[in-house]
Amino acid sequence: MRHAGTQTIKTPRLTLRKIELADAEMMFRNWSNDDEVSRYMRWPTHKNVEETRATIQNWFDSYKEDNRYHWGICLESGEMIGSIGIMVTADYDYKAEIGYSIGRKWWGQGYTSEAAKAVVDYMFRNTDIERIEAYHSVNNPASGKVMEKAEMRLEGFARHKYKNRDGFQDCDLYGIVRDEWDGE
């Protein structure tokens, strides 16, 4: 499978760029320390900036691998308000999974949808990806709206799809394949 790596992406309101260690305090302040932001995530709320720094180091190290993609979601001001990533889960099947997180202060303003759409477009334009999928806890329907705005279709339901701090989560599953993507 052809890969493109994590390159900067520009949208009308955002810049998606690689996350660096220098972003640790901003990430901690804006979203990784917030229990509400991490509520439906598989990662625990960060208790200090060192935990955030360790997470960023893992992401930074993964930039060496061509099948891992991770961006910081930045406003025009440069303020990083969230992150979005896509991981190729099966090279042989040309399949990937997308995930995202954004600070509570920026919820409901369309930033996550804008970023998700840009990442889906980036992957279909720059790689051979055939399918991108995602899932969200049924208790977090706002995440499903993001998936829909990124042109993903509701495909099904999975009981106990993943475990987080609240226990096992039932999830709605979304996906988009290359011939459904409109490319605009």
C-alpha positions in Angstrom: 0.0 0.0 0.0 1.2 3.5 -0.9 1.6 5.9 2.1 2.1 9.6 2.3 3.0 10.2 6.0 1.7 13.0 8.2 1.8 16.2 6.0 0.4 19.6 6.9 -3.3 20.0 5.8 -5.0 23.4 5.5 -8.8 23.9 5.7 -10.8 27.1 5.6 -10.4 27.5 9.4 -7.7 25.0 10.5 -4.2 23.8 10.0 -3.6 20.2 10.8 0.1 19.6 11.5 2.5 17.2 13.3 2.4 17.4 17.0 5.7 18.2 18.7 7.0 18.0 22.2 6.8 21.8 22.5 3.0 21.4 22.2 2.7 19.5 25.4 1.6 22.3 27.7 -1.0 23.5 25.1 -2.4 20.0 24.7 -2.6 19.5 28.4 -4.3 22.8 29.0 -6.7 22.5 26.1 -7.9 18.9 26.2 -5.8 16.1 27.6 -6.5 17.1 31.3 -10.3 17.3 30.9 -12.3 14.3 32.3 -15.2 15.3 30.0 -13.0 15.2 26.9 -11.6 11.8 27.7 -14.9 10.3 29.0 -15.5 8.1 25.9 -11.8 7.6 25.0 -9.6 4.6 25.6 -7.0 6.8 27.3 -7.2 8.2 30.8 -7.3 11.9 31.6 -3.7 13.2 31.9 -2.9 14.2 35.5 0.1 16.3 34.5 2.0 17.7 31.6 4.6 14.9 31.8 1.9 12.3 30.8 1.0 14.5 27.9 4.6 14.8 26.9 5.0 11.0 27.0 1.9 10.6 24.7 3.4 13.2 22.3 6.7 11.4 22.3 4.9 8.2 21.2 3.2 10.0 18.4 6.4 11.8 17.4 8.2 8.4 17.3 5.4 7.0 15.1 5.9 9.6 12.5 8.9 7.4 11.4 6.3 4.7 10.4 4.6 5.4 7.2 1.3 3.8 8.2 0.6 6.0 11.2 -0.8 9.5 10.8 -1.4 12.0 13.6 -2.2 15.7 13.5 -2.7 18.5 15.9 -5.9 20.5 15.1 -4.8 24.2 15.1 -6.8 27.4 14.7 -5.5 30.2 12.5 -4.0 31.8 15.7 -1.8 28.7 16.1 -3.7 27.5 19.2 -3.9 23.7 19.1 -7.4 22.6 20.2 -7.4 18.9 19.6 -5.8 16.0 17.7 -6.9 13.6 15.0 -5.2 10.5 13.8 -5.7 7.6 11.4 -4.0 4.3 11.7 -3.8 1.8 8.9 -5.1 -1.4 10.5 -4.6 -3.7 7.6 -2.1 -2.9 4.8 -3.3 -6.0 2.8 -6.9 -4.8 3.0 -6.1 -1.1 2.4 -8.1 -0.3 5.6 -7.7 2.4 8.2 -9.4 3.7 11.4 -9.8 7.3 12.3 -10.1 8.9 15.8 -10.1 12.4 17.2 -10.3 14.5 20.4 -11.0 18.2 20.8 -11.1 20.5 23.8 -14.5 21.1 25.3 -14.3 24.9 24.7 -14.4 24.1 21.0 -17.2 21.5 21.0 -20.2 22.2 18.7 -18.4 24.6 16.4 -17.7 22.2 13.5 -13.9 22.1 14.0 -13.8 18.3 14.5 -16.0 17.7 11.5 -13.8 20.0 9.4 -10.7 18.2 10.5 -12.2 14.7 10.0 -13.4 15.6 6.4 -9.9 16.9 5.6 -8.2 13.8 6.9 -10.6 11.5 4.9 -9.9 13.6 1.8 -6.1 13.5 2.4 -6.1 9.8 2.8 -8.1 9.1 -0.4 -6.1 11.7 -2.4 -2.6 10.7 -1.2 -2.7 7.0 -0.4 -4.2 3.8 -1.8 -6.6 3.5 1.1 -9.8 1.7 0.1 -11.8 1.9 3.4 -11.8 4.2 6.4 -13.8 3.3 9.5 -14.7 4.7 12.9 -16.9 3.9 15.8 -18.3 5.8 18.8 -19.9 5.0 22.0 -23.7 5.1 21.7 -23.5 7.4 24.7 -21.6 10.0 22.6 -23.8 10.7 19.6 -22.0 13.9 18.8 -19.1 11.8 17.6 -21.4 10.1 15.1 -22.4 13.5 13.7 -18.7 14.2 13.0 -18.4 10.8 11.2 -21.5 11.6 9.1 -20.2 15.1 8.1 -17.0 13.3 7.0 -19.2 11.4 4.5 -19.0 8.2 6.6 -22.1 6.0 6.7 -23.6 4.2 9.6 -22.9 0.5 9.0 -23.8 -1.2 12.2 -23.7 -1.7 15.9 -21.3 -3.6 18.1 -21.8 -4.6 21.6 -18.9 -4.1 24.0 -16.7 -2.8 21.2 -14.1 -1.3 23.6 -13.5 -0.7 27.3 -12.9 2.6 28.9 -13.0 4.0 32.5 -16.8 3.6 32.6 -16.7 -0.1 31.4 -17.5 -1.7 28.1 -19.0 0.5 25.4 -21.7 -0.4 22.9 -20.8 1.4 19.7 -22.2 2.5 16.3 -19.9 1.7 13.4 -19.3 4.0 10.5 -17.3 3.6 7.3 -16.5 5.1 3.9 -15.0 3.4 0.9 -13.2 5.0 -2.0 -16.0 4.8 -4.6 -18.4 6.6 -2.1 -16.0 9.5 -1.5 -16.9 12.6 -3.5 -13.4 14.1 -3.6 -14.5 17.7 -3.3 
